[in-house]
Amino acid sequence: MPIRVLIVDDSALLRRQLTAILVADPEIVIAGTAANGQLALQRIAELKPDLVTLDVEMPGMNGLETLVEIRKRDPRLPVIMFSSLTGPGADATVEALSRGASDYAAKPSQAGSLDNAREQVRQELVPKIKALCAARGALRLPPRLVAPAPAASPHRQPTRVDVVAIATSTGGPNVLGQLIPQFPPDFPVPLVIVQHMPPMFTRLLAGRLDAVTSLHVQEAAAGQALKKGQVWIAPGDYHMTIARKGIDCVIDLDQDAHENSCRPAADVLFRSLPQAFGENVLAVVLTGMGADGTRGSAAIRQAGGSIIVQDEASSVVWGMPGSVVAANLADRICPLDGIVPEIVRRASFRRAQASAARC
């Protein structure tokens, strides 16, 4: 069955243009449109769409207020924020992602040609619609043949953890907003994060996370030395790597070629960690489209490190974690509420043993 999309935007011109772009794909139909948030809530109840595209800046009930009401009524309905990714639009979009929006897409610039604008929307928005609805079951995809992966690997002895690296994409800001506040203030190692986002978004996300946790969260800058109990988020449009310099492990940033169509890419970060920390790496792969993080996870496992992934039931899209599982690289598959306890347990395990040995 085709994916039924509800378009919510106060611009009649944009509603018409977006309708024309989406219906050109045979797997998508338009269930309806709405010019404001209040009407959108009525249409959702009447039409029961598979997915909603939601403008951020609307008169009356804006996109963020509408999202909050949608989530009260249906926590799992895919919602893509469709907005300007500059200024107030970016700030509101990050807030929406942190409150449960599934993903976002950029409204085309008014400066470009109409054909270029249509192609931008087609390339960015359509794949996200299909991925989110495949996860919800609205789109039937051919099954993948994958090797079974164990929920845990009991034969692998846990190593000391000196750094935790987190990779995420679609659904990540909301998940990070739930996970980061759970870490204790005395968490004994640094955390480094790749969240697929453009420039400005990562800085705004870091600020929002910093406000809700006892840890210090910041957008990474080149030359910073990692410290325990602090969190660094790779800046948009920059790969982040970690290198050992003397007794410190230091952040480096570059704009080398995209990997997995991403910059920052988790694979780039993950590959650098065994060179700096050896086997003492714990990687965590959370909800997200695509397969970024799989090749880097293989490098970490080969060096003796460990990988945990978010389970399918709690993921917005089980692309990135599912790819790690399909490659048989996951040491443990955790539900959302089990991820931080598992990280803390692993980060504390060898330290508790060492402390006991010194007594």
C-alpha positions in Angstrom: 0.0 0.0 0.0 1.2 3.5 -0.7 2.4 5.9 2.1 -0.4 8.4 3.0 1.1 11.8 3.9 -0.5 14.8 5.5 1.1 18.1 4.6 0.9 20.9 7.2 2.0 24.3 6.1 0.5 27.8 6.2 1.6 28.5 2.6 -0.9 27.4 0.0 1.9 27.6 -2.6 4.2 25.4 -0.7 1.4 22.9 -0.1 0.7 22.7 -3.8 4.4 22.4 -4.7 5.1 19.7 -2.1 2.1 17.8 -3.2 3.3 17.8 -6.8 6.8 16.6 -5.8 5.6 13.8 -3.5 2.8 12.3 -5.7 5.4 12.0 -8.5 6.6 9.0 -6.5 4.3 6.0 -7.0 4.8 4.8 -3.4 3.4 8.1 -1.9 -0.1 9.6 -1.9 -1.3 12.8 -0.2 -3.9 11.9 2.4 -4.7 15.6 2.8 -3.3 19.1 3.7 -3.8 21.5 6.6 -3.0 25.2 6.8 -2.4 25.4 10.5 -1.8 23.3 13.6 -5.3 23.1 14.9 -6.7 21.9 11.5 -3.8 19.4 11.3 -4.9 17.8 14.6 -8.4 17.4 13.2 -7.1 16.0 9.9 -4.9 13.5 11.7 -7.8 12.2 13.6 -10.0 12.0 10.5 -7.5 10.8 7.9 -5.1 8.7 10.0 -2.1 9.4 7.8 1.0 7.3 7.8 3.3 10.4 8.2 3.0 14.1 8.7 5.2 16.9 7.3 5.0 19.8 9.7 6.0 23.4 9.1 7.8 25.0 12.1 6.7 28.6 11.9 3.0 29.0 11.5 0.5 31.6 12.9 -1.7 30.5 15.8 -0.6 27.0 16.9 3.0 26.7 15.6 4.8 23.6 14.6 6.3 22.9 18.0 2.9 23.3 19.8 1.3 21.1 17.2 4.0 18.4 17.6 3.4 18.3 21.4 -0.3 17.7 20.9 0.4 15.0 18.2 2.8 13.2 20.6 0.1 13.2 23.3 -2.3 11.4 21.0 0.2 9.2 19.0 3.7 8.8 20.3 4.8 6.8 17.2 3.3 8.7 14.3 6.2 9.8 12.1 6.5 13.5 11.9 9.1 15.3 9.7 9.7 19.0 10.5 9.8 20.9 7.2 11.4 24.3 7.9 14.1 26.9 7.2 17.3 25.6 8.8 18.6 29.1 9.7 18.0 31.5 12.6 14.8 30.9 14.6 13.8 28.0 12.3 16.9 26.1 13.2 16.4 26.7 16.9 12.7 25.6 16.8 13.6 22.6 14.7 16.2 21.3 17.2 13.6 21.9 20.0 11.1 19.8 18.0 13.6 17.0 17.4 14.3 17.0 21.1 10.6 16.7 21.8 10.0 13.8 19.6 9.9 14.8 15.9 11.1 11.9 13.8 13.3 13.9 11.5 13.6 17.2 9.6 14.0 18.5 6.0 15.1 21.9 4.8 12.7 24.1 2.9 14.5 25.2 -0.4 16.0 28.6 -0.5 14.0 31.2 -2.4 17.2 32.2 -4.2 17.5 29.0 -6.3 15.6 27.9 -9.3 12.3 26.0 -9.0 13.8 22.9 -10.6 16.7 22.8 -8.2 14.3 23.4 -5.3 12.1 20.5 -6.4 15.1 18.2 -6.8 16.4 19.2 -3.3 13.1 18.2 -1.7 12.9 15.0 -3.7 16.4 13.9 -2.7 16.1 14.8 0.9 12.5 14.4 1.9 11.3 11.3 0.0 14.0 8.9 1.3 13.2 10.0 4.9 9.5 9.5 4.3 10.1 5.9 3.0 12.5 5.0 5.8 10.3 6.2 8.6 7.2 4.5 7.2 9.1 1.3 6.6 10.0 1.3 10.3 6.3 1.9 11.2 5.2 -0.9 8.8 3.3 1.4 6.3 5.6 0.4 3.5 6.3 -3.2 2.7 10.0 -3.7 1.8 11.6 -6.9 0.7 13.1 -8.8 3.6 16.9 -8.7 4.1 18.8 -11.9 4.6 21.1 -11.2 7.6 23.2 -13.4 9.8 21.6 -13.8 13.2 23.4 -11.8 15.9 23.4 -12.7 19.6 21.8 -10.3 22.2 25.1 -10.7 24.0 28.5 -12.3 23.5 29.2 -14.0 26.8 32.5 -15.5 25.7 34.0 -12.0 25.3 35.4 -10.7 28.5 34.7 -7.0 29.1 37.7 -4.8 28.8 38.4 -1.6 30.7 36.4 1.3 29.1 38.3 4.6 28.7 36.0 6.3 26.2 32.4 5.9 25.1 31.5 6.8 21.5 27.9 7.3 20.4 26.6 7.3 16.9 23.1 8.3 15.9 21.0 9.9 13.2 17.2 9.9 12.6 15.5 10.1 16.0 18.8 10.8 17.7 18.2 14.2 19.3 15.1 13.0 21.2 17.0 9.8 22.3 20.0 11.7 23.4 17.7 14.1 25.3 16.5 11.0 27.2 19.8 9.3 27.7 22.4 12.0 28.5 20.6 13.2 31.7 20.7 9.7 33.1 24.5 9.7 33.4 25.8 10.2 36.9 27.9 13.3 37.7 30.9 11.2 38.5 30.8 9.2 35.2 34.5 8.1 34.9 35.2 8.5 31.1 34.6 11.0 28.3 31.8 10.6 25.8 32.1 11.6 22.1 29.0 11.8 19.9 28.3 11.9 16.2 24.8 13.0 15.5 24.1 13.6 11.8 23.1 17.3 11.7 24.1 20.4 9.7 26.1 23.3 11.1 24.4 25.3 13.8 22.2 22.4 14.7 24.9 20.6 16.6 25.8 23.7 18.6 22.1 24.2 19.5 21.8 20.5 20.4 24.8 20.6 22.6 23.4 23.6 24.4 20.1 21.9 25.0 21.7 18.8 26.3 24.1 20.7 28.5 21.1 22.4 30.2 19.5 19.0 31.3 22.5 17.0 32.6 25.1 17.2 35.3 27.8 16.4 32.7 29.3 19.2 30.6 28.1 18.9 26.9 29.7 21.0 24.2 30.2 21.2 20.5 33.7 19.9 19.8 36.6 22.1 18.8 39.9 21.1 17.4 42.7 20.8 20.0 40.5 20.1 23.0 41.7 17.3 25.3 39.1 14.7 26.3 38.3 14.7 30.1 36.2 12.3 32.1 32.6 13.1 32.6 32.5 15.5 29.7 30.6 15.2 26.4 31.7 16.4 22.9 29.4 16.5 19.9 31.0 16.5 16.4 30.1 19.8 14.7 28.0 19.8 11.6 29.9 19.4 8.3 33.1 18.3 10.1 34.5 14.8 10.7 35.7 14.3 14.3 38.7 12.1 15.2 40.6 11.5 18.4 44.4 11.2 18.5 46.8 10.6 21.4 49.3 13.4 22.1 51.5 12.6 25.1 49.2 11.8 28.0 46.2 13.4 26.4 43.7 12.3 23.8 42.9 15.3 21.7 40.1 16.2 19.2 40.8 16.9 15.6 38.3 18.1 13.0 38.5 17.9 9.2 36.4 18.4 6.1 37.6 15.3 4.2 35.2 13.6 1.9 31.7 12.5 3.1 31.4 8.9 4.2 28.1 7.1 4.0 26.9 10.5 2.5 27.6 12.0 6.0 29.9 14.6 7.5 30.3 14.1 10.4 30.4 10.3 10.0 30.5 7.8 12.8 32.8 5.5 10.9 35.5 8.2 10.8 35.3 8.7 14.6 35.1 5.0 15.4 38.1 4.1 13.3 40.3 6.7 15.1 39.5 5.4 18.6 41.5 2.1 18.7 44.6 4.1 17.6 44.1 6.4 20.7 42.6 3.9 23.2 43.5 0.4 22.0 40.9 -2.1 23.2 39.5 0.2 25.8 36.6 1.6 23.6 32.9 1.2 24.0 30.8 2.2 21.0 27.1 2.7 21.1 25.0 2.8 17.9 21.5 4.3 18.3 18.5 4.9 16.0 19.3 6.2 12.6 18.9 5.7 8.8 21.6 4.0 6.8 24.6 2.0 7.9 27.1 4.6 9.3 29.0 3.1 12.2 29.2 -0.4 10.9 32.6 -0.4 9.4 33.9 1.6 12.4 32.4 -0.9 14.8 34.3 -3.6 13.0 37.5 -1.7 13.6 36.7 -1.3 17.3 35.8 -5.0 17.6 39.0 -6.1 15.8 41.0 -4.0 18.3 39.2 -5.7 21.2 36.6 -3.1 22.1 32.9 -3.6 22.6 29.7 -2.5 20.8 26.2 -2.1 22.1 23.2 -1.1 20.0 19.7 0.2 20.6 17.0 -2.4 20.0 14.5 -2.3 17.0 11.4 -1.7 19.1 12.6 1.6 20.6 14.4 2.9 17.5 12.7 5.4 15.2 14.6 3.8 12.3 16.6 0.6 12.9 19.0 1.3 10.1 22.3 2.0 11.8 21.9 -0.3 14.8 20.3 -3.0 12.6 23.3 -2.9 10.2 25.7 -3.5 13.1 23.6 -6.4 14.2 23.4 -7.8 10.7 27.2 -7.7 10.6 27.3 -9.7 13.8 29.3 -7.0 15.6 27.0 -6.2 18.6 28.0 -7.4 22.0 24.6 -6.5 23.4 21.3 -5.2 22.1 19.5 -2.9 24.6 16.1 -1.3 24.9 16.3 2.4 25.3 15.9 2.3 29.1 18.7 -0.2 29.4 21.4 1.6 27.4 22.8 4.0 30.1 22.8 1.4 32.9 24.7 -0.9 30.5 27.2 1.8 29.6 27.7 2.8 33.3 28.1 -0.9 34.3 30.8 -1.5 31.6 32.6 1.8 32.3 32.7 1.0 36.1 33.4 -2.7 35.9 37.2 -2.9 35.6 37.7 0.2 37.7 35.8 -1.5 40.6 38.1 -4.5 40.1 41.2 -2.4 40.2 40.1 -0.5 43.3 39.4 -3.8 45.1 42.8 -5.2 44.1 44.5 -2.1 45.6 42.7 -2.5 49.0 
